[in-house]
Amino acid sequence: MRLWHEVLIPALPRQQLLGQHREVAALRGKGWGKKHATVDYVFTHPYYKLYQFHLLVLEEMKRRGYKPDSLWFDPLYRGKNLSPLVAIQPLALTRPIYPEHNEDYLTECLLNLAQKGIFLTKP
């Protein structure tokens, strides 16, 4: 499980984009707070940041003609198997959303994609 660097979202191939949606949806649901070496940093930030990141993925999906479930656009929604959150504190959008998504992380993501035969350049 990995959150791709946010600047790569518009360039991700179909499989990686849709996979990113599934992974973020899992994190928003029962995966929230469950240890995972690659994404543990997500849990050190408010849940709303994950929602903001998911919005980037959802908007890119819509831009490409996919129709993600509109329920995911609700910050309180946690998937079909969990009750929605009662309330959430909105946060101002930062760029990057996660400070861990720095230049080193971008390079790491590009190398990871290259190992999968996907060659992207730094935006």
N, C-alpha and C positions, 0 to 999 in steps of 0.2 A: 504494500500500500504506500502510495506517495502522492503528495500534492505537488503538481508541476509548478514551476515558477510562474507566477501570474502573467508575465509578459509573453509566455509561450502559448497560452490558452488559444489565441486566435490562429496559431500556426499548427496546432496539434492535428495529426491525422484523425480521421473518423473514429477508429478503434480506441485511440488514447483519449479523445474527448469524451466519448460515451463511457469509457472506463472511469474517467475522472468523475463524471456525474455519479456513477454507482458507488465509487469510493467515498465521495463527500456525503452522499445520502446515507451510507452506512455509518459514517462518523457522526452525522447529525442524529442518527437513531441510536440503536443499541451499542454502537461502537464508541459513543462519547465516554471518554475517561478511561477506556481500556488501553492498557499499555501496548505500544507498538513502536519499535525502535525508530522507524523512519518518520513517524508523525507525532511522536510524543510532545514536541514543541507546541502543537496545536492546543493541547490541554493546559498550557501555561497562560493562555490568552482567553478572554471571554468568548463564550459560545457565539456571540453575535459576529465575531470576526470570521468564523467558519461560515456563517450565513452569508456574509458579504462576499467571501471567496466563491461560495456556491452560486451566487448571483452572476458572477463573471462567467462561470461555466454555463449556466442556464441561458444567459443572454447570447452566448456564442452558439449554443445549440439552436436557439430560435433563429439567429441570423442565418444559419445554414439550412433552415427549413425543417428542423426537427420540432416535435411538439412535446416538450417535457410537461409532466403533470403540473398543472397550475398550483396545486397545493404546496409545492416546494418553494413558491415565491412568498409564502407566509413564514416569517421568521420563527413563529411558534410551532410550526409543523415539524414532527420528528419521525414521520413515516407511518405506515399502516399499522405497525405493531405496538406503537407507544402512544400514550395520550399526549396531546400538545402541551407545550410549556404554558404555564399560567400567565407569565409576564416575562419580558426580556428588556434589558436596558439598551436602547439603541446607542451606537457609537458613531462618531464622525469617521468617515472613510479615510484611511491613510494609504499612502503608496510608498512602498508595497504594503499590502494588507498585513502580512506577517513580516516583522523585521528580519527574520531568519532568511527570507527570500532576497538575499543580497547577491552580489556579483559572483561570489564563490558558489553559492547554491545554483545560480543560473548555469555556470560552467558544469557543475555536477549533473544537473538535469540534461544538459546537451550531451554530455558523455554517456549518460544512461540511455538516452534515445538513440545515440549512434550505435551502441551495443546491440540495439534492436533493429539496426539497419535503417534508422530514420535520421536523416542528416538535415538539421536546421541550423541557421546562423543566428547569432545574437541580433535581436531586434534593435 
